[in-house]
Amino acid sequence: MVKDTVLRQIGNSAGITIPKEILGRLHVQNGDKIHLVETETGVLMTPYDPDFEATMVAYAEGAAMYRNALRELAK
């Protein structure tokens, strides 16, 4: 889907208006945080934190290393 929007002056910054159907598909609403990720082909707008996967990998490594300690703490 391709939708056009206009970049507008908002104070010292700029902003865009996102069509309602796109907001619905992203499951976001006013006040929600979104992430803009630069890619080789442009900018990706997503409600999902791009660093989350790396954080979960680090957690999995730590959880495996300290499995016994975490089991004891969970009691």
C-alpha positions as CSV (number, residue, x, y, z in Angstrom):
1,M,0.0,0.0,0.0
2,V,1.3,3.4,-0.9
3,K,-0.1,6.5,0.8
4,D,1.2,10.1,0.3
5,T,1.5,12.6,3.1
6,V,2.9,16.1,3.6
7,L,5.7,17.1,5.8
8,R,4.6,20.0,8.0
9,Q,6.3,22.5,10.3
10,I,5.6,21.8,14.0
11,G,7.6,24.4,16.1
12,N,11.3,23.8,15.3
13,S,10.6,20.3,14.1
14,A,8.6,18.7,11.3
15,G,5.8,16.1,11.4
16,I,3.5,14.0,9.1
17,T,-0.1,13.0,9.3
18,I,-0.6,9.2,9.2
19,P,-3.8,7.9,7.7
20,K,-6.3,6.3,10.1
21,E,-6.2,2.9,8.3
22,I,-2.4,2.7,8.6
23,L,-2.6,3.6,12.3
24,G,-5.2,0.8,12.7
25,R,-2.9,-1.8,11.0
26,L,0.0,-0.8,13.2
27,H,-2.2,-0.9,16.3
28,V,-1.1,2.5,17.4
29,Q,-2.9,5.6,18.5
30,N,-2.2,9.1,19.6
31,G,0.6,9.3,22.2
32,D,2.1,5.8,21.3
33,K,5.8,5.6,20.7
34,I,7.0,4.5,17.3
35,H,10.5,3.9,16.0
36,L,12.0,5.2,12.7
37,V,14.7,2.9,11.4
38,E,16.9,3.9,8.4
39,T,17.2,1.1,5.9
40,E,19.0,0.9,2.5
41,T,15.8,1.6,0.7
42,G,14.3,4.3,3.0
43,V,12.8,4.7,6.4
44,L,10.9,2.0,8.3
45,M,8.2,3.1,10.8
46,T,7.3,0.5,13.4
47,P,5.8,0.3,16.8
48,Y,8.2,-2.5,17.7
49,D,11.5,-1.7,19.4
50,P,14.3,-2.8,17.0
51,D,16.7,-3.4,19.9
52,F,14.3,-5.8,21.6
53,E,15.6,-8.9,19.8
54,A,19.2,-8.2,20.8
55,T,18.0,-7.7,24.4
56,M,16.2,-11.0,24.4
57,V,19.3,-12.8,23.0
58,A,21.4,-11.3,25.8
59,Y,18.7,-12.4,28.3
60,A,18.7,-16.0,26.9
61,E,22.5,-16.3,27.2
62,G,22.4,-15.0,30.8
63,A,19.5,-17.2,31.7
64,A,21.3,-20.3,30.4
65,M,24.5,-19.4,32.2
66,Y,22.8,-18.7,35.6
67,R,19.9,-21.3,35.3
68,N,20.5,-22.7,38.7
69,A,20.7,-19.3,40.4
70,L,17.5,-18.2,38.7
71,R,15.7,-21.4,39.7
72,E,16.7,-20.7,43.4
73,L,15.6,-17.1,43.2
74,A,12.2,-18.2,41.8
75,K,11.3,-20.2,44.9
